[in-house]
Structures are given as structure tokens and as C-alpha cells.
Amino acid sequence: WVYSTSSASIVKRLNNYELIYYTEKKMPWPLSNRDVVMQMKLVLDTVAGTLIMTAHSIENMVPLKSGVVRVPASEVTWRVSTILSGTMKIEYSAQADPGGTVPAWVTNMFLTKGPYETFTNLRKQLENKGD
């Protein structure tokens, strides 16, 4: 459901709230796909009614893949808050160095279309959980 993801897998569970995962992103031709290994941590604050997910790229956990460019740096934060019963607010921020040379139009596509498509797909996933 995450925009442009061709594959994603858990590399290692560190505990109930922290894991390391691998993901590969599809890039438009003629660019090579990008991949990244991320360490993700969840922090639940039941008093404030928030869930904070942070993730940052790490090295040397998964071998490099031929024909795929490894993202050298990435940081992501999701802050999910309950507004009303059945309603939530999601704040998303991300910073990344995609590695190699990426044209401005591709960068702009990921900055504008990526979050919208991801949240649209997330909404569909959550709606389908009720079925």
C-alpha cells in the first residue's frame, strides 16, 4: 500500500516495538530501482492517545542488489493521534537522499504524489479490515 513499493520484508524483529525491514521502490524508466534497510520503532502514548513511528536507514544488514541503487540516508516519522472516536490525524514527515542522480521531475513526483497515494491506499487497507 506504500507508494511505489515493489517489495518489502522484515529482516529482524528486535522486540515487540522495534524491527528492521527492507524495501525496494520502483523508479520510472530509465532510472534504477532504489532500496533501503530501515530500523523502525513504535512508541505508544496511551495517555495522549498518540502513536509515533520513527524509522531511519541503516547499513550492512542486507547485501547490495545488482541493478538497484541503495538509498544512503532516509528518516521517516509518522505521528498518529485520535481526534474523535473513529477519526484520526496522521502527520508524516520524511527526508531522504535517493542516491545517484535523480531528475527534479522524479523527486517532485515522490514528494507530491507519493504521500497522497500512500494515505489513499492506507485508508483502503483500514476500511477493508472491517470486512
MOPEFEN-V710807 format. One record per residue. PSI is psi in whole degrees, -180 to 180 (none if undefined). NEAR is the number of other C-alpha atoms within 10 Angstrom. Layout:
PSI&NEAR / PSI&NEAR
This chain:
-14&13 / 130&17 / 132&18 / 14&16 / 124&16 / -26&14 / 153&12 / 140&15 / 153&11 / 128&13 / -44&16 / 134&13 / 124&13 / -36&12 / -168&8 / -16&8 / 5&12 / 137&17 / 168&17 / 131&20 / 159&21 / 140&18 / 145&16 / 134&20 / 135&19 / 135&16 / 149&17 / 149&10 / 138&7 / 16&6 / 154&16 / 149&16 / 159&20 / 147&22 / 162&24 / 148&25 / 127&28 / 143&24 / 121&21 / 140&20 / 136&18 / 134&16 / 120&13 / 124&13 / 97&11 / -27&8 / -49&6 / -15&9 / 39&12 / 151&18 / 126&17 / 125&16 / 124&18 / 147&19 / 143&21 / 151&19 / 147&19 / 161&17 / 163&14 / 22&7 / -28&14 / 132&12 / 152&9 / 148&12 / 131&10 / 132&6 / 2&10 / 135&17 / 127&19 / 128&21 / 120&20 / -25&17 / 134&17 / 138&17 / 135&16 / 141&16 / 131&17 / 129&16 / 114&16 / 125&17 / 145&17 / 129&14 / -58&11 / 167&8 / 121&6 / 1&6 / 137&8 / 159&13 / 132&12 / 123&13 / 132&11 / 131&13 / 147&11 / 147&14 / 138&11 / 147&13 / 111&12 / -9&18 / 147&13 / -161&12 / 125&7 / 124&13 / 152&8 / -38&9 / -32&9 / -44&12 / -46&12 / -37&11 / -45&11 / -32&16 / -34&12 / -51&10 / -37&11 / -57&16 / -41&17 / -49&14 / -41&16 / -48&16 / -33&16 / -45&14 / -37&15 / -44&15 / -43&12 / -42&12 / -46&12 / -39&10 / -38&10 / -19&9 / -24&7 / -12&6 / none&5
